[in-house]
């Protein structure tokens, strides 16, 4: 099932997207908290504005160096346990929204990733039970000011600027998170081409590790790491993150005026 958050110019609403990604059936309330019931209203996806499918009420948990080849291209090895960092929810934008390159950075990079959306409050989740707390999955671009990441010595500012966490185009509730083809394109050119099967720590392990430290709340998002091929993006370029059973998240990059 694909769940989108959208607007027709009025208040944001939620809807179910068909398999072709062309039609949307509106539902009552937020599916994270309410049983899904159709309102009877339907729209063409092309006629609405898709929004970020979730705005985390609590937190976004990023995972660093979770693909061996990416860790190597960053000049290091994979960590012995998941490397976590936090991203503010003010970094979230939706499909088609511009990512604003801040004047503080001259080296902004794209990072295409699979994102996991948590469906219920949980703590100390065992890996074997992780599926029961997952609401679904979406595409993410973990945008990073690489120069600030190096100079700051920690990642909060480098990954937390407003607009630095595009999510979308919708949430897919039923897929195999270990068997997804992930492709990132910059202005149509393939720059990342990987599979989630190459993650060092799988989704279940990440949920177990994160929930051992933090209580996870409905709508929290875990960014599962990026494959090799990260690189710079400049104002005027567009980055597309495509994940096999989800779809394509596309965002233009602009300079702050």
Secondary structure, DSSP 8 states (H G I E B T S, - for coil): -EEEEEESSSS-EEEEE-TTS-EEEEESS-TTTS---EEEEEEEGGGSEEE-S---SS-EEEEES-BHHHHHHTTS---SS-EEEEE-GGGEE-TT--EEE-TT-S-EEE-EEEEEEE-S-BSS--GGGGGGGEEEEEEEEE-EEHHHHHHHSSSHHHHHSTT-EEEEEEEESS--TTS-EEEEEETTEEEEEEEGGGBSS-HHHHHHHHHHHS-B-TT-EEEEEE-S--EE--TT-EEEEEETTTEEEEEEEEE--
